[in-house]
Amino acid sequence: MTRPALRQMNPYVKAIVMSHALSKHFSLTTLSLAMAMALPLAAHAQEQAVNFNIPQQPLANALQTFGQQSSVQVLYSPDDIQGLSSTRLSGTFSAQEGLAKLLQNTGVNYSFQGNAVSISRKSGDALELAPTSVVGQAGLGVNTENTRSYTTGAVTIGKSERSLKEIPQTVTVLTAQRIKDQNITTLNDVYGLVPGVVTYGALNGDNQPYARGFEIDNFQINGIPIPAGTSTGITSLNWSDLISYERVEVLKGSAGLFQGAGSPGGAINLVRKRASSDFKLSTVTQAGTWDNYRQEVDVQGALNEEKTLRGRLATSYNTRRYFYDGGKSKRASTYGVLEFDLNPDTLLSAGFTYQNADNRSTMDWGLPGYKDGSKIDFKRSTNLSSPSDYNDVESTQYFFEAKHQLNDDWKATLATNYTRFNLDALYSNTGGQIDPIDNSGAYNWAEGRGENNYQYNTDLFLNGNFDMLGHRSEAILGANISHSKRVAGRYDVTNYNGAYDFIPDILNFTPPKYARTNKYRTTTSTLDQQGLYGSLRVNVFEPLDVIVGARVSWFDYKQDQRNELNGRHVKSDMQTNAKVVPFYGLVYALNPNWSTYVSYAEIFTPQLNVETVDGSALTPRSGDTYELGLKGELYGGTLNTNFAIFRTTYSGLAQRDPNQPTTCNCYVAGGKVRSQGFEAEITGKVMTGLELTAGYTYNTSEYVNNPNNPDLEGTTFQTSMPEHMLRTWANYQLQGEYSKWQIGAGTTIQSGVYGRHVGGNVGKGIKNETGGYAIYNARIGYDVNKNVNLSVNIENIFDRTYYSQTGTIESNSYYGNPRNMMFTMRTNF
């Protein structure tokens, strides 16, 4: 094990450290005396600016380099830091600021006295210091559990640990503390809290997220791409319970470098919880409006005396009803993980996630409007879904991960998982073009659905540091592979009370019951993706980093659609070979706290199930994003800010071939749309006890080229995306004699949106418009003692009636939640 850098220590300190190498009992009193004799330099030296350049490496080596570059005497016990790694430190900082960054996520403490610093794993081992000494803990790191912070020191969505300020794209992180404070339990809940993200969909609890005018369909778990979508992989991750995950990272803009195919809306990385070496037991008990009950149990700790084997098991169970008639759900989730230190340089992890959800009459397809675009005066409790509707999903995932520190500069990571997803559903839809005079013209239909999906994903990559042109550089080299298979059946239904092709009065309609009968279609699809990727980050000169990256992708999709009535097959396929997706970025450090950046990123999206006149597959859609921004990392990294201007263009959207008859069902890649705007966000500690997150988004989108319907050119493309959106939340821990109390408050404010119905595929269509709204929420918490916290969350304090989603005149409009409350008891032992 590496010892402290003795060359920088005077004889008194050398003697103390060398004697500790021979003794297990390290005398802190003696060390204090030695330090007092070994401080010839001025106490203000720790505040002088130093230019640091220390790569990520074993902590002992990093501390030696820190001492050499800062001229600070570094004291530590080798046993305390065995097996720990530092974070990268590059830039100009004071010694105290630099050390805090270097020690991020290590769990150690540091204490300065004059020009010397002691490093200790346990706070009880800290030196007894003079009044002028500075004592602190390592700054925020990657793991956000137990930090009580709304921000993070680094994210992992780009395959390496990197601070938000160093990433030339917009990234929002929902930390463990924010997930607790706002009672976020599913991924679908996340979408309503991230600045600039909205959802749109037809199945309750399974809405598609959008950002910057486009779908977010790139998902990752611990950085591994997870193909998702009704044609290309696991049907949905949106309903996933968050019991398995410690934080959620959301990148906005094109994310094709590590993902491959997808939309330019962005990417979402779910980061699993880690196992601690200390025994911990926590519970969450909740009861709320509409019989909403939830219980969580989470236990973790070491499984052997050496603490090289650690485990964690977390489970949750939730039952609830909804504010609309007849809807109810129950959900069960379990997560388990084992971590094993094979040696000081190798960490192995393996585990599983199991999730099951049963939904009954949960209002799929929403509510319709009148055919002239005006609203129907439905009660908020109206549910036009059949009482026989159900949507049951089950998912099981097994995973394995190995991380190995090859040397001081390079690390290798291998990660793989296997996921199985099953769905069984019967859903109905009540909609149509309804006459505002007599409320007639609606229809009601139903269909059965069943799916069996599986996929495996494997990712292997290297990341490390090296010298180039006299400056420290970083590189990532990797490859990933995935295989998905989906077997989806569609079923006819029989009704008990009669079918409804024409409903005479929608306001006096009771949906009938249905039962699933014979399968009429089976669709079997497979997707194979392979990719090679790499990125290089070069410090060209001290304030400027240049980032260049690229991914080469192979995409092979096959589909076989069988008509179960006549046995006929309709087959289609699509291949993309060696598609190159580049990424370029510049990050310029204005000073240690602020950086400005510019980036360019591309992405491509295969167009499945559409063909040209000669029967060949349509070329993929392609998109690119330009982004210019300013980022700040303040108060030692506990507050992060971001301002970004962006423009995204998406070309090659499928359009019907104008030179062929409509019976041909032939397409050309002719459409083009554009989205642009700016975002501003601030997240973290703004003052003692106050954690804040606030984000404003301005976004416009338009059809640039639309050959099928030129009337839409120049009009809004993504009509469900508000032009203005503000989302805020703050939680304040009172000070002094009231320090056991917490008060939280937040708001969602957005401008109006609309859905558009274009009959006959010409003209600008009929708008179903919804005005803007402002919703206010609050929280009050109380620490009964150090182990128990009680809280109550109130949503929609003023009971505002509003539409959380606006569909077309035919369907897909949903009321937002009325005022409701959730009481929570959290225990930690």
N, C-alpha and C positions, 0 to 999 in steps of 0.2 A: 504494500500500500504506500502511496506517495506521502512523504512528510512535508511539513511547511517549508517554505523557501527560507532556509536558514541563513543564506548569504545576506539577506536584508536585515537580519536581527543582530542586536548587539550581544555581547557574551552572556549577559544575565538571562536574556530571553532564550538564547540557544541552550543554555544549561537546563532551563525549565522544560523545554519541549523534548530534548533528548532524554531527560530523566523520565518523562511521561511515557516514552516509547518502551521503557523497561518496567513500568508499574501500571497496574490497573486502577490505582487510587490516585487521582489527580487532585492535588491540593489547590483549591481556588484561592484560598487565603495567600498562599505562597506566590501564586501567579499574579495576584493583585499587587503584591509588594514588588515583584520583578518588573511588572509593567510600569509602576510608579517610578522605578529607577531607569526605565528604558525609553523615556519620552523627552528627548532633547529638542524635538521639533515643536513649532508653535501649534496651538490647538486649532487655529483657523485653517490649517493645511487641508483638512477634510472638506472644506468648502471651495477650494480652488478647482477651476475647470481643468479636466484632463481628457485627452483624446484617447478613447478606448477602442480596441479592436480585438475582441476575445470570442472565438467561435464556441459553439455548443460542444461540451466535452465533459469528461469526469470532473466532478466538482473540485477535487484536490488539485488537479492540474490548472483549472480555471482560477482558483484562489492564488496559486503561485504567480500566474501571469498578471492577475489583478494587482498583487503587491508590487510586481516589477514596474507595471505601467503607472501606478498611482503613487509610488514611493510611500505606501502605507504598510506598517507592520501588521501581518495577518497571523492570528493565533487560533488554533483549533485542535481538537482531539481527532486523530485519524479515524477512531472508531465511530465518532459521531456522524461523519459524512461518508462512511463507506457505502458504496453502491449508488450514490446520488450523482446526478448530472446537472450541470449549469444550463442556463439559457444563453443565447447569443447576446453579446454586448458590443454595440458599435455606435460610436458617436461621441459627442462632447458632453460630459456630465461632471458634477462634483463627485468626490469619492463616495459620499454617502448615497447619492442618487444612483451611481453606477453599481454599487454593491447591492442595493435593493433590487435593481433589475437583474443582475447576475444571479441572484438567489431566488428568483421567482419560481414558485411551485415546488420548492425543495423542502419546505416545512421547518427550516432552521431559523434561529434568531441571530441577530448580530448586535454588538454593543461597541461604540466608539469611546475612546478616552484619549484625547489629544490626537496624536498621529498613529495610534494603534487601534486595532479592532479585533475583538474576539468573536468566534463563531461557535454556536452551541445548538445542539439538536433539541434540548429541553430548556424551557424558559427558566426552570429552577437552577440551572447551572450558570446563569449569567453572573458576571462579576458584580461585586458591590462597587458602584461607581461614584465618583465625585459628582456634585451637583451640576457641573458643566458638561457631563458626559451625555452622549446621545444613544438611546436604546431604541431599536426598532425590530420589525419583522420583515422578512422578504416580501416584496410587492406581490400584487395579484399575478397568478399564473394561469395555466390552461384550465385546471379543474376549478369550477366555481362553487362546489359544495362547501358549506361552512364559512364562506368568505363574507356573507351577508351583503354582497355587493351586486349592483345591477349591471356591472360591466365586467370585463375580463382582461387579463394581461396578455392573452394570446388566443388564437383560434387555430383549428387544424383542418379547415375545409380545403386548404390547398396542399395537403400532404406533409406539411411541416408546421412546426409551432412558430407562429409569427404574430406580432402585435398588430392591432387594427390599423395603426398609423403607417405600417410598412406595406399594406396591401393596396394596390392601385385600383380597387373596385369597392363598391359599397357593401359592407357586411354588417348585419344586425344580429346581436346575440341575446337570446332569452336565457338568463342565468338561473341557477337553482333557486336563488332567493326570490327572484321575480315570479318564477313558476309557483312558489309557495304563496307569496303575497296576493297574487291575483287568481289563485285557485285554478290554475291551468291544468287540466287533466288529460286532454287529447290533443293530437296534432291539429285537428280541426279548430280547436280553441285558439291555437297559436296564431292562425291566420287573421283573426279579428284584432290582434294586438300589435302586429308588426307594421311599422309605418310604411305606407305605400302599397300594402297588400290587400286585395279584396278576394271574395270567393263567389263562384257562380256554379250552380249545379242543379240536378233534378232529384237527387237522392239525399234525404236528410242525413246530416252528419258525414256526408261523403262529397263535399263540394270541392271543385277544382280551384286552387289558388292562382291568382294572377298578380303580376307586378309589371309596372312600366308598359301596360297594355297587352301583355302576352302571358301565356300559361307558364306556370312553374311546374315542369314535369321532370326535372332532374332531382333525384333523391339519392342520398347517401346515408349509410350507417357506419359510423367510425371511419368516414372517408372512402368507403367502398361503394361504387355506383350500384344502385338498385334499379334495374329497368322496371318502370311502372306505366300503366295505361291499359285501356281495354283491349288493345290489339297487340301490345308489345311486351307484356310482362305481368307481374302481380297487379291485379285489377286496381287496387288502391291501398295506399298507406295512410290516407287521411284520417281514418277512424282509429288509428293506433293510439293505445294508452301510453302515457308518458312515464309510467312507473319504472320502466327500464332505463330511462334516459336522464342524464344529469343536466344537459343543456341542449339548446337548439340553435344552430348557426344558419342564418339565411343570407345568401349572396344574391344580389340583384344584378341582372344583366346576363350576357352570354357566358355560359359555363361549360364550354365544350372541351377545354384543355384536358381535364381528367375524366370527363363523363362520356364523351362521344355524342351520339345523336340526342337531340332534344330541342326545346323551344328557347328563345332568347329571354324569357322572363326571369330566369335565375335558377338557383339550386338550393336545396335544403339538406343540411347535414345533421343527423340525429347522433348525439354522442352518448354512449352507454355509461352507466355508473361504474366506478371502480370499487374494488374491495380494499378496505382499510386493514392495517395490521393491528389496530386497536379495536377491542370489542365495542360495538355500538348497537343499540336497539332503539328504533324510532317507530312511532305509530301515528296515524292520522285518522281521526274520527269526525265525520261530517254529517250534518242533517240540514236540509234546506227546503225551500218552497217546492210545491208539486211533488212531495214525497221523494225528494232527492237525497239518498243516503249513500255514503261511501266509507269504506274502511281500508286502510293500508297498514301493512306491517313490513318493516325493513330491518334485517339483522345482518351484521357483518363482523369479521374479525379474523385473527390468525388461527390456523388449524394445526400448527406445530410450534414447538418451543422456540425454534430459531426464527419464526415469523416469515419464513420463506414461502410458505403456502398459506394463502388467504382466500376467504370465500365470502360471498354475499348472496342473500336470498331476499327478494322483495315480492310481495303479492298485494293485489287490490281486488275489491269487489264493490260494484256499484249497481244500485237499482234506482230507477227514477220514472216519473211521469213528466208530461209537458203541459204547457199552458193551453194547448189546443185539445179538443175532445179525443179521447180514445188512445192517444199515443203513449207508449211506455217502452222502456229498454232495461236490459240488464247486461252487465259486462264483467268479465273476470280476466285477470292478467297475472302472470307469474314470470319472474325473471331470476335467473341464477347465473353466477359466474365464479370460476376458480382462477386464481392467479398464482403462478409459481416462478420464483427466482431460480432458474436453473443454475446460474452462476451470477457473479456481480455484473456481467455484461448482457445477460439474456433473460428476457421476461416472456413467459408463455401464459396465454389466457384462453380459456374455453368456457362456453356456457350455452344457455338457451333462453328463448323468450316464447311464451305461450299466451295467446290472447283469444278470447271468445266473446262475441257480442250477439245478443238476440234482441231484435227490434220488432215491435208490433205496432202497425198502423201509424208509422212515424212520418206521415204527411209527405210522401214523395210527390214530386211534380208541382207542389205548391198550389197557388190560387190563380184563376184567370181574371181578365178584365173585360170591359165592354169593347166591342169591335171598333168603336170610334176613338179608343184610347183613354176614355174616362174610367174611373175606378168604380168597382162594385162595392156596395156598402156591406161587406162581410164583417161579422163580429171577429174579434181577435181569436176567439176559441174555435172558429170554424175549421173543420178538417174534412176535406173532400176525398180523402183516401178511404178505401174500403176497410171495414173492420176486420176483414180476413187477410189484409196485407201483412207480410212478414219479410224480414231481411236478416238472415242469420249468417255470420261470418266466423271463420276459425282460421287462425294462423299459428304456425309453429316454425321457429327459426333456430338453427344450431350454428354456432360460430366458433372459429379458432383464430388466434392471432399470435404471432411470434415476432418479437423485436430483439435485435442483436446489435450491440455497439461494437462495430468492427475494429475501430481504433479511436483515437481522440477526435477525429474529424468526420468519420463516416458511420452511418447506421443503416441497417437493412430491416425491412418490415415485410412480413408475409401475412396476409389476412384472407380468410375464406369463410363463406357461409352458405348454408342451404336453407331454403325457405319453402314451405308448403302452405298454400292458401286455398280454402274451400268456401264456397258461397252457395246458399240455398235461399231463393226468394220468390215471392209473388207480390207484384206491385200493380197498382191501378192508377189511372190518370183521368181526372175530370177537367176538361178544358174546352176550347173552341172559340168561335167568333160569335159572341153573345150580343143579342139585340138589346140596346139600352131602354127600349120602350116597354117590352113585355118580358125581358129576362130569358128569352128562349134562344136556342141554337147551340147549347153545350152538348158534349158527348161524354161518355164514360167507357173506358176499355181497361182490360187487364191482361197480364202476361206472366207466365212463370219463367224462372231463370235458375240455372244451376251451373256452377263452375268448379273445376279442379285444376289448380295451377301449381307448378313448382318451378324453382329456378335455383341455380348455384352461381356464385360469383367469387372470383379469386383475383387478388391484386398483389403484385410483388414489386417493391420499389426500393431504391437506394436514395438517400439524401445525405449531403455532407458539404464540407467546406474545403477550399483549396486556394492557393495563391495564383493570381493572374495579373500580369502587368504591374506587379508590386502591390496589388491590393487584394484583400480577402474577397473571395467569390463563393457562391453557393450554387449547388446543382441538385436537381431531382431527375432520376431516370427510372422508368418503370414500365410495366405492362399489366393489363388486366384482361380477363376473359369472363364471359357470362353466357349461360344457356338458359332459356326459358321455354316452357311449354304450357299452353293453356287449352283446355278442353271445355267449351262453353255450350250448354244446351238451352234451347228456347222451347217453352211448353205452351200448348193451348190451355184454356181454362173453361170450366163450366160454371154458370152462375145459378144461385138458388132462387133469385127473385126477378130474373129477366134482364136481358141486355138493354143498354141504353145508347142508341145511335143518335137520338134526338131527345134532349131534355127540355120540356116545355117551360120550366121555371127553375133557374139555378138556385134561387133563394129558398126554394121549398123542395130541395132534392136530398134524398137520403141514399148514400152510396150502397149498392148491393154487395152481397158476399159472393166470393168466388172460390173455386177449388181447382188445383192444378190437375191436368189430365195428361194427354199424350204429348210426347216430344215431337216437334215438327222440324227442328233443325239442329244440327250439331256442327260447331265450328272448331276445328283443331288448328292451332297456330303454333309455330316454333320461331324463336328468335335466337340467333347466335351473333354475339359481338366480340370482337377482339380489338385491342388497341395497344399501340406503343406510344409513350409520351415522354416528354422531357422539358425541363425548364432550366434556364441559366440566369442567375442574378449576379451582376458584376458591378462592383463599386468602382466606376470609371474614375472618379475623383471624389474626394471626401464627402461632399454633400449629395452626390448624385449616384443613384442605383439605376441600372438599366436591366430590365427583365425581358427575356425572349423565351417563348415557349411554343411547342407545337405538339399536336397529336395526330397520329395516322390511324384511321379506323377502318375496320372491315365489318360489314353489316349484312346479314343474310336472314331474310324473313320469308317464311313459307306459310301458306294458309290453305286449308282444305275445308270447304263448306259443303256439308252433305244434307240433301233434302230427305228427311226421314220418310216422307210419304211416297216418293217414287224412286229413292235410292240414287238419284243423280248427284254427281260431285261437281263443284265449281272450284277449280284450283287457281291460285295466284301466288306469285313470289316476287321478291325484290332483293337485289344485291347491290351493295356499294363496296367498291374495292379501293383500298388505299386512299381514302378521303383524308386530305390534310386540313386540319383546323389550326390556324396560328393564333398566337396571343403576344401582344407587345405592351410594355409598360415602362414608364419612367416615374421614379419617386425622388423628389428633391427635398432634402432636409433643410428647412429654413433655419431651424435652431433645434435644440434637444426636444422641444415640446411640439413643434409644428412642422408639417410636411405638406407639400403640394404634389399632385400626381396627374398623369394623363395615361389613358390605356385604350387599346383597341383589341376587341375580341370577336371571334366568329363562332357560329354554330350552324349545324345543318339538321334537317328533320325529314326523314324519308316519308313519302306520301303513299300510304298503304291503301289498298282496295280501290285505286283509281288507275285507269289505263289510257294510253293514247289510242288513236284510230287503228294503229297497226298491232295493238295488243301488248305493246311493251310498257314497262313501268314508267310512271311519270318521274322526272328528275326530282331529287329532293329539294325542299324549300331551303333557303339559306338566309341567314341573318348576320348582321354585324352591329356592334355597339361601340360608340365612342363615348368616353367619359373623362371629364376634367373635374378635379376636386381638390379640397383642402381638408386636412385632418389635424386634430389636436389631441395630445395626450397630456393631461394636466394633473396637478396634485399627486405626483408620483405614480401616475397611471391609474388612479382611482376615478378619473373622469375622462371620457372620450367624446370627441365631437367630430362631426363630418358634414361637409357641404359638397354636393356633387351636381354637375350639369351633365345631362346625358341625351343621346340621340340613338335610336335603334331603328334600323330598316330591315324589313323582312320581305323577301322576294320569292317568286315562283309559286304562289298559292294556286291551288287547282282551280281552273276555270273551264266551263264547258267549251268544247271546240266549236267556234262560230261557223266553221266551214262544213260541219257535219249535221245531219238531222238529229233532233232530240232523241229519237229512238236508238241512236248509236251509243248513247251514254259514254261518249268519248271526252277526254279532257286534254287541255294544254296547261303548261305552267306559265300563267300570264299575270296573276295578281301581284300587287305590291302595296305594302302599307308602311306607315312610319309613325313612330311614337317618340316624343321628346318631352323634356321638362327638367325640373331640378328637385333635389331633396336636401333637407337639413335635419340633423339629428344630434341630440346631446344625451348622454347616458352615463350615470355613475353618481358619485358623491359630490354634491355641490357645497355642502357645509357639514359640520359635525352632526351625525344622526340623520341626515336627509339624503335619501337615494332618489334619483329622478331619472325618468326617461321621457323624452319629448321628441316628436318627429313630425315635420310638415312636408307634404309632397304636392308638387304641382305637376300635372301630367296631361298632355293632350295627344290624341292619335287621329290619324286620318287615312282614308283610302287615297293612295297616290295614283294607282292604276287599277281599274276594275273592268275589264272588257265585257264581262257578262252583263253588267249593269252600270254603264258610265254615269248614270245619274247620281251614284253614290260617291263618285270621285270628289274629293275635297270635303266630304262629310266625315263625322266621327266613326272610327273603325271599332274601337272597343267601348261601346256605349254604356256598359255596366261599370266602367272605371270612372270615379268622380274626378273632376278637374282639380279640385282642392280637397285635401285631407289633412287633418290634424289629430294626432293621437298622443295623449299624455298620461302619465301615472307617476305619482310620488308617494313615498312612505317615509314618515318622520318618527324617529325614536326620540321621545321627549327626554329632556336632560334633568339632572339634579334629582330632587325628591320624587319626581314623576317619571323617572327613567324606565319604569316597568311598562309604560304605556306607549303604544304606537298608533299613529293616525295616518291613514292613506286616502288618496283621492285621485281621480282621473277622469278623462273625458275622451269621447270620440266625436269629432265634428267633421262633416263632409258636405260637399255641394251635391246638387241633384244629379240623377242619372236617368237613363231610360232604356227600355227595350224596344226593338224595332221589328215590325212584321212587314215583310215585303211580299205581297201577293203577286204571283205570276213572274217573280224574279226581275221585275222592272220597277222603276220609280224609286223614290226615297222612302216609301213605306209609311206605316202608321206608327206613331210613337206612343208607348205606354210610359208616361213620365212620372217620376217621383221627385218631390222636392228634397232639399237638403235637410239635415237634422243634426241635433246635438244631444248626446247621451252622457249623463254624469253618473259616476260610480264612486263608492267610498268603502273604507275599511277601518275598523277599530280593533286593536289587539292589546292583550294584557299578559305579561309574564307572571304567572302565579308563583313560580320559582325558577331556578335555572334549568329545570327539566320540563316544565309544562307551560304552554302558551295557549291562550284562548283568544279567538277572534271571531268577528262577524263581518262579512262582505255584503254590500248592498249594490245591486245592479239596477240601472235606470231609476235613480232616486226619485225623479219627478214623474215617473210612469208615463213617459212619452209614447204615443202611438206612432209607429213608423214602420217602413218596410226595410228590412235588413238586406233583401235582395229584390230587384225589380226585373221581371221577365218580360216576355212579349205579351201581346194582348191575349194570347191563348193559354198561357200557363207560366209556372216558375216564379211567381211572386210570393214572397214570404214576409209575414209580420216579424218584427224583432221582438225579443223577450220583453214582457211587461216587467214592472218592478218585482224583484225577488231577492231573497236573502239566503245566505249560507253561513251556518254556525260551524266552527272548526275547533277541534282540540288537537294540538300537536304535542307529543311527548318525545323526549330524547334522553337516553341513558347511556 
